[in-house]
Amino acid sequence: MTDPNKLRPHALAHEVLQDAAMDQALDWLIALQCPQPGQQAAFDAWLAQDPAHVHAFSKAQAAWGGAPVHSAAVALAAPRKPSGWRRIRPHWKPLATAAVLLVGLFSFSNLPVRLQADHLTVVGERQRLQLDDGSKVLLNT
């Protein structure tokens, strides 16, 4: 087997699947993170069975403490900034409804004219006004 820190993840996984001692060493590495009573003795017995077990366990430890695992752990632990869509996502229906109402209100009504006008008449109404400069105006529909 080669150095686990120099292999790509796919190649490392393929190599581990081909080696039964390495597979068992990884199982022991995980199990010894929180060992049950009697597990340490079973592990010591497994190490004593074959020198390949010692070699496989040392490679598993090197891979576990290596740079690729460390960089992956750092990347996973880094807080993620939520994207703009994730922040807007819960509110998209009310925002879309408000946008459609505003577009409809300003496109299909005379609201902009009403907001700018000083005087208005309704349908069928006539109104005579005298402006500040003394001129007279007749407003019709």
N, C-alpha and C positions, 0 to 999 in steps of 0.2 A: 504494500500500500504506500501511497505517497503522502506528502505533508498535507493535512486537511486545510490549512490556511491558504494554500496555493491553488486549491481546486475550486472550480465553479460549483454553485449549489447543486446543479443537476448531476454533475460528475461525482460529487461527494455522496449524494444520495444513492447513486447507482453502485458506487464502491461499497457503501455500507450494506446495501441489500445483498451483495455477493458474499460478504464475510459474516459468518454466523457469530464469531467471537466478537466482532465489532458491534453487531446488533445486540448481543447480550451485554457488552460493556456499556452501551448507551442506556439500556434498561437499568443497569446497576447505578449508573450515574444519576438517573432520575430518581430511582428509589432511595438513594442515599442522601438526597436533599432533605428528606424528613423520614429517617429510618424508623421502622417498627422494632420492637424488642426481638432480639435474635437475628435480625437482618445483617448486622455487622459480622457476626460469626459466619453466616452463610456466604457473605461476600468474601471474607478471608479464605474460606474453603474453596470458593470458585476461583480465586486468584491462584491458589496453591495447586490446582488441578493441572494447569498448562501454562508454560511461559508465554504462549500466544495471548492468553487472557490478560497478563500484565501489560504486554505491549499494546493490545487493543484498548485497554482501559486508559493507559497514558495518552494514546492518540485521541480518545474520546474527550478526555479532560482538556487536552490542548485545543481541540476543535471548539469545545464549549467555552473556553476562556479566550478564544482567538478574536482577532479583529473583525471578521465578518459578523459573528454573533454579537459582539459589543456594539458595532455600528447599527445593526438591525434593532437592538434593544434601545439604543439612543433615539433612533428614528421613530420607534413605536411610542416611546415615552414623551416625545416632544408634543406640546399642546398644539392642536390644529386650530387655525383661525377659520371660523365658518365662512363659507362663500356667501356672496351676495344673494344667490338664489335660495340658500338654506335659511337666511334671515327673512326673506320676503315670502317664502313658501307658505307659512301658516296664514298669511294675510292676503294671498293673491286674489281670492274671490271678492272680498270687500273692496280692494283696490281696483279691480277690473270693473266692478259695478259702478263705483264712483267715476271712473274714467268714461264709461259709456254714457252715464247720465250727464256729465259735463259736456261731452261732445254733442250729445243730442240736444241739450239745452241751448248751447250756443250756435248750433248749426241749423236747427229747425224752428227756432223761435225768434222773436224780435227783441229778445232780452238785451243784446248789446245796444240797440237803438234806445230802448227804454232807460237804460242806465245813463246814456249820454243826454237825453232830452230833459229840458226844463219844464215843458208842458206837453201833455198828451191828450188825445181824444179817443174814445172808444168807437166801435163801429156804429155809424149812423148819427154821431154827435158832431155838432159844430160849436166852436167856441171862439168868441171875439176877445182879443187881448190887446192891451195897450202896453207897448214896451217902454223901457226906461228912457229911451231917446225921444219918446212922443209919437212914434209911428204906431199904426194900428195893423193888426194881423188877424185874419180869419182862418182858424184851424178847421180842417175838415177831416173826414175819415182817412 
